[in-house]
Amino acid sequence: MTSIDPNTNTAYATMDWEYYHQGRPPYPPSLTSLIYTYRRLHPHTRWERLVDIGAGSGIATTNFMADFQIIHISDPSPSNESQARVFLPKWAAKHGLQPTFEYAQGVGEEAYLHTGESQVDMVICATAAHFMDPDGLVTSVGKMLRPGGTMAIFSYWLPTFPKQSEIFHKVFSAVFEKVLMQQLQEDAPLTTQGELMYNLARRQGAGEGVLDSLPVPEELFEDPVRVYINSAKDGRLAYQEYFAKHYPAGFRPEEYNRMGDRDKKVRYNTGIDDEAEGWEFEVDKEWLITYLNTVLPPQQKLEGETAKVLLADWDRVFEEECPSGRLLVQWTANLVLGTRK
């Protein structure tokens, strides 16, 4: 959601990924199990080469590293590639693994140029699809996969707080909105702010889940499945109304929904379904500043008096509603699966 670097087409070209991991949810084992359960329904699938598109430092790759011989890291940022080259071999050695690593710099829509066509067994894209053209990304995945190979694209949305009041949620959304809009005002001229919000909504707000703008073309994929974890009961994305007031006049994000008639929809909820375990965490009051700083570019980190003023309402409502000093955070997540024909 941060400003887009024009050279790398990502907002995380210079991200400190260790810091990022402190404020964001890790990808739980339940997500890996969901993907593998789906893969095993297609017995001709090979388990040789995995590609991670928009990989950053390769954090999501670690969930799958034990099961593939070759790990291909694709990201447009030189900084991210450098971090991946350090992080992934260390992680593999620590866990007694010896995969072969490949690294390529490029946008997701052109990732297949670095892998070759029909040379890959599984492709993942973790919380990065909203930086890419949906059709271009899916076409790129389709080109690199072997027949029977798996596309697994997953992402999460803003957190909610299951035990807290509507006022608590309003305070959180107001703080987040202020941070996001302030950044847009600093990073982009007024004439392009509407376009940035338009692109955000077109790719993340088109439906019930943040990946509903992603197509699963019938000519490329069979058995399309869309997984919704911790969806709202009204079928809307949380906090949607706060973004809507910044949309360009006449803009209707639902028009970009690419849900197909043949797409299977599956819903799971944390605390009820094993498939949704691992999407809730207890945090303290300081978590919010860490999270907000993963949304902002490194040079715009919130700290000192600026952070104190911005978080005054948060501090107040936290003290009122969380006397133990702990807060339960729940994340909404989505997964799109497809098998290459």
Disulfide bonds with the S-S distance in Angstrom:
none
